[in-house]
Amino acid sequence: MPEGTRAFAVICHDPDAPLVTSQGTYGFVHWVLYNIPGTITSLVEGSDQYTQGKNDFGKEGYGGPMPPNGHGQHKYYFWVLALRDEIELDSGLSMGELLAQIEPRLIGMNRFIGTYQRD
């Protein structure tokens, strides 16, 4: 965690998904989570804490991996973004909307990558 972190946001994005939108984005967003205090060091599975944004399923919350059958292995990037100050944002923001709001407050980021494949 970068020194001075006061809040976090988390995004799960599958860049391997065969989707390009009219807004110029690519891949598929599975999760947008924010308003996470800087003191938090883990997230409980299935937790409804903090603020859920809108995923590309058109819903708020986490939507699990679901690559097209036969599309091979997909990588799922879980981005953890550290912010210099807390900001209370309304629920339902898309990944792009969230990034536009937090970019001036961003002091660090890291990711871990999971993989999944359907037969």
Protein Blocks (a to p, Z undefined) as FASTA:
>chain_A
ZZhiabdcdddddfkbccddfkopacjdfbdcehiafkbcbdcehiaghjddddfkopac
jddddddehkapadddddddddfbdcdddehiafklmmmmmmmmpgbdcddddddddZZ
